[in-house]
């Protein structure tokens, strides 16, 4: 199993990883535009997580130190965490940093492993597209019907649904870009040249050892 951020893997990547090829044409413009959006989203996601920590800390202080009731802090923290989680999903996918089970990577050849990863991307985009469609449907219903949370604070539910819908749409676009890049320019162009950890790193090491490109 591989995880998005690993200090040892990051150090190894710094020493050995090759740079991703620059993709030409309109596809390259879309790819670079998506990377710019991902950088902004990751910054906003980090700010949202810090704000969630501050909100929860304030909630604990008010409840147990000042003995005052609270009615908005928990939901506010949930909204911030949901937004950070769903919005950053595309940026993590761009680095191939999601948790993945790699039990078969050592048993299969690099060519078969690349085909397996491409198939996983195709299956993933089908699921993500369905998730995004349902999220947009829930957002529309919440907006039209004026749905609010059942808590005493009662924030509108279109806020978390919008975060989910936009985040899953970005993730679906990221998958689509990587699939098209893999089919058009090879796996190195699809984010496997410089991944965080996992099978992509193994494929990159094999490339460096053999002196060939996947």
C-alpha positions in Angstrom: 0.0 0.0 0.0 1.3 3.4 -0.9 0.5 6.8 0.5 0.7 10.4 -0.8 3.4 11.9 1.3 6.4 9.8 2.5 9.6 11.5 3.5 11.9 8.6 2.5 10.3 8.3 -0.9 10.4 12.1 -1.4 14.2 12.1 -0.7 14.7 9.2 -3.2 12.6 11.0 -5.8 14.8 14.2 -5.5 17.9 12.2 -6.2 16.7 10.0 -9.1 13.4 11.1 -10.6 13.2 12.4 -14.2 11.2 15.4 -15.2 7.9 15.0 -16.9 7.8 15.7 -20.6 6.3 19.0 -21.8 3.0 18.2 -23.6 2.5 20.2 -26.8 -0.7 21.7 -28.3 -4.1 22.3 -26.7 -3.7 19.3 -24.5 -0.6 20.8 -23.0 -2.4 24.1 -22.4 -5.1 22.2 -20.6 -2.6 20.2 -18.6 -0.7 23.3 -17.5 -3.9 25.2 -16.7 -5.0 22.3 -14.5 -1.7 22.3 -12.7 -2.1 26.0 -12.0 -5.6 25.4 -10.7 -4.3 22.6 -8.5 -1.6 24.7 -7.0 -4.2 27.4 -6.0 -6.5 24.7 -4.6 -3.8 23.1 -2.5 -3.0 26.5 -1.0 -6.7 27.1 -0.3 -7.1 23.6 1.1 -4.2 24.1 3.5 -5.8 27.4 4.7 -9.2 25.6 5.1 -7.6 22.9 7.2 -5.9 25.5 9.4 -9.2 27.3 9.8 -10.9 24.0 10.7 -8.3 23.4 13.5 -8.9 26.9 14.8 -12.6 26.6 14.7 -12.5 23.3 16.6 -10.0 24.7 19.1 -12.3 27.6 19.7 -15.3 25.2 20.2 -13.4 23.3 22.8 -12.4 26.5 24.6 -15.9 27.9 24.6 -17.6 24.7 25.7 -15.3 23.5 28.4 -13.5 26.6 29.6 -16.2 29.2 29.3 -19.2 26.8 29.6 -21.0 28.4 26.8 -23.1 26.4 24.3 -22.1 26.3 20.6 -24.1 25.6 17.6 -22.0 26.3 14.5 -18.4 25.3 15.1 -18.7 21.6 14.3 -20.6 22.1 11.0 -18.2 24.9 10.0 -15.3 22.6 10.6 -17.0 19.8 8.6 -17.6 22.2 5.7 -14.0 23.3 5.7 -12.6 19.7 5.8 -15.1 18.5 3.1 -14.0 21.4 0.9 -10.3 20.7 1.5 -10.7 17.0 0.9 -12.8 17.1 -2.3 -11.0 20.1 -3.9 -7.5 18.7 -3.3 -8.4 15.3 -4.8 -7.4 16.4 -8.3 -4.1 17.8 -7.2 -3.3 14.6 -5.3 -4.2 12.5 -8.4 -2.0 14.7 -10.5 0.9 13.4 -8.4 -0.4 9.9 -8.2 -0.5 10.3 -4.5 -3.8 8.6 -3.5 -3.6 5.5 -1.3 -3.2 2.5 -3.5 -2.7 -1.3 -3.0 0.3 -2.5 -4.9 0.2 -6.2 -4.1 0.5 -7.2 -7.8 3.1 -4.6 -8.9 6.0 -7.0 -8.1 4.5 -9.9 -9.9 3.7 -8.3 -13.2 5.9 -6.9 -15.9 6.2 -3.1 -16.3 4.2 -3.2 -19.5 1.4 -5.1 -17.8 1.5 -2.8 -14.8 1.2 0.2 -17.1 -1.9 -1.4 -18.7 -3.3 -2.1 -15.2 -2.8 1.5 -14.1 -4.5 2.8 -17.3 -7.4 0.4 -16.7 -7.6 1.6 -13.1 -7.8 5.2 -14.3 -10.6 4.4 -16.7 -12.6 2.6 -14.0 -11.9 5.5 -11.6 -13.2 8.2 -14.1 -16.4 6.2 -14.5 -17.0 6.2 -10.8 -15.9 9.9 -10.3 -18.1 11.0 -13.2 -21.1 9.3 -11.6 -20.2 10.8 -8.2 -19.9 14.3 -9.8 -23.3 13.9 -11.6 -25.0 12.9 -8.3 -23.3 15.8 -6.5 -24.5 18.3 -9.0 -28.0 16.8 -8.8 -28.0 17.2 -5.0 -26.7 20.7 -5.4 -29.6 21.6 -7.7 -32.2 20.1 -5.4 -30.7 21.9 -2.3 -30.6 25.2 -4.2 -34.1 25.0 -5.6 -35.8 23.6 -2.5 -33.8 25.9 -0.1 -32.6 22.9 2.0 -30.8 23.7 5.2 -29.1 21.6 7.8 -31.2 20.2 10.6 -29.0 21.8 13.3 -29.9 24.9 15.2 -27.4 26.9 13.1 -29.1 25.7 9.9 -26.6 26.5 7.1 -27.7 26.0 3.5 -26.9 22.5 2.2 -26.0 23.7 -1.2 -22.6 24.8 0.3 -21.2 21.2 1.0 -22.9 19.9 -2.2 -21.2 22.6 -4.2 -17.8 21.7 -2.7 -18.4 18.0 -3.5 -19.6 18.7 -7.1 -16.8 21.0 -8.0 -14.1 18.9 -6.4 -15.3 15.7 -8.2 -15.6 17.6 -11.5 -12.0 18.7 -11.1 -10.9 15.1 -10.3 -12.8 13.7 -13.3 -11.1 16.3 -15.5 -7.7 15.3 -14.0 -8.4 11.6 -14.8 -9.5 12.5 -18.3 -6.3 14.5 -19.0 -4.1 11.7 -17.6 -5.8 9.0 -19.7 -5.6 11.0 -22.9 -1.9 11.9 -22.1 -1.1 8.2 -21.5 -2.7 7.1 -24.7 -1.2 9.9 -26.8 2.2 10.5 -25.4 2.9 7.5 -23.1 2.8 6.9 -19.4 5.5 9.4 -18.5 3.2 12.2 -19.7 0.4 10.9 -17.5 2.0 11.7 -14.2 4.1 8.5 -13.8 7.5 10.1 -14.4 7.7 11.8 -11.1 5.1 10.3 -8.7 5.2 10.6 -5.0 5.3 6.8 -4.2 4.0 3.5 -5.4 4.2 1.7 -8.7 4.9 4.8 -10.6 8.1 5.2 -8.7 9.0 1.6 -9.4 8.4 2.1 -13.1 10.6 5.2 -13.1 13.4 3.3 -11.4 13.2 0.5 -14.0 13.5 3.2 -16.7 16.6 4.7 -15.1 18.2 1.3 -14.7 17.6 0.1 -18.3 18.0 3.5 -20.0 14.8 3.1 -21.9 11.6 5.1 -21.8 8.2 3.5 -20.9 
